[in-house]
Amino acid sequence: MADNNYKLDTKLIHAGVVPDPTTGAIMTPIYQTSTYVQAAPGDHKGYEYARTQNPTRTVLQNALAAIENGTHGLSFGSGMAATDAVMKLLQPGDEVIVSNDLYGGTYRIMTKVFANYGIRFQFIDMHDAQNINNFITANTKMIWIETPTNPLLNVIDIEACAKIAKANNCLLICDNTFASPYLQTPLDLGADIVLHSATKYLGGHSDVVHGALIVKDAALDEKLRFIQNSCGAVPGPHDCWLVLRGIKTLHVRMQRHCENGEAIAKYLRNHPKVGKVLWVGFEDHPNHAIAKKQMRGYGGMISFTLKDDSMDAALSVLKKTQLFALAESLGGVESLIGHPASMTHGSIPREERIKNGLVDSLIRLSVGIEDISDLIKDLEQAIG
Ligand SMILES: *Cc1c(COP(=O)(O)O)cnc(C)c1O
């Protein structure tokens, strides 16, 4: 697609989008239809039934492919539906090596759903990507990473993982939800599949649940498309339209998420009641060198602990913030605050969670794009 000749900021606005052929509407219409009239059996305009294709979805999928530097994009009803489709590439007996700090829902679908179908998952530390080599067997078919991770903001070397995947005939899947293509494009670094919960930064306005896969290989695209059409986890056209509208401003939003994130990370680091601040932009972040190599900015996701490392201390902060809304999810224009130990990661046994650094007072921020002085004032009065 000629779209790939443009820079990202241009592609975000124009990629995939063509004036509507029937009216010239500059914005892609919402094709709210389930089927398409054929002139004679098999004589149609490329659209037969809306589980298989929808023109609003087609435009979004082409845009997604372009902004992640892939060749094919697929849209799903949610991020988890996209994950589900990737898992269905596997067969009983296959093994997957997974990074151990992971979105809770991904951990759940692997251990509670696909483990029942004879697929084996190994959750391992990937601070040093070479550790993956210790777990590869003849049955390993996939390496699954998320970087930066949720909520501990670990960074994994995508290029090193891709080399290991290639050498062992595995697929590398990279969940790029936290970074978005504005900060990092894993396909350029050798990943085979990029996965998104477009519910987060791509949609960007906390008004839609949506998922996406982007690949750069026609045969892999065909397999995933077959699974999607067979299993049916497709998005509605209105949701596709919302995501398409969201990505047009991804670059301006992400730029501000990065600026506000940096200011808040530095503010927290100097706060006498704050313990550790986890933000990938700090030079003493354990894998900052890798972040610097593979990312174009450091984003607005921050986690921090309190010196008083108790649930109560954390809950008291959560109760007092006014601008930072207490909620799950992330990546919207508004700032959110969350407590992983009692919310998103509550199902992980306490010992296990603390061993991995997810302590009782850990608070996660999704820094929005409001005025920075208002955000800092809010944290100031909440932390005390
Ligand atoms: C939210 C999220 C998902 C799941 O996506 P849904 O759209 O909620 O189904 C997967 N991975 C990451 C990193 C997420 O944050």
The ligand as an ORCA input file, in Angstrom:
! r2SCAN-3c Opt
* xyz 0 1
  C      -6.691     -4.488     28.351
  C      -5.577     -5.335     27.869
  C      -5.806     -6.521     27.158
  C      -7.219     -7.080     26.915
  O      -7.943     -6.273     26.054
  P      -9.549     -6.063     26.137
  O      -9.787     -5.069     25.065
  O      -9.855     -5.578     27.504
  O     -10.170     -7.387     25.866
  C      -4.706     -7.244     26.681
  N      -3.445     -6.820     26.910
  C      -3.193     -5.692     27.601
  C      -1.780     -5.271     27.822
  C      -4.237     -4.907     28.110
  O      -3.967     -3.804     28.821
*
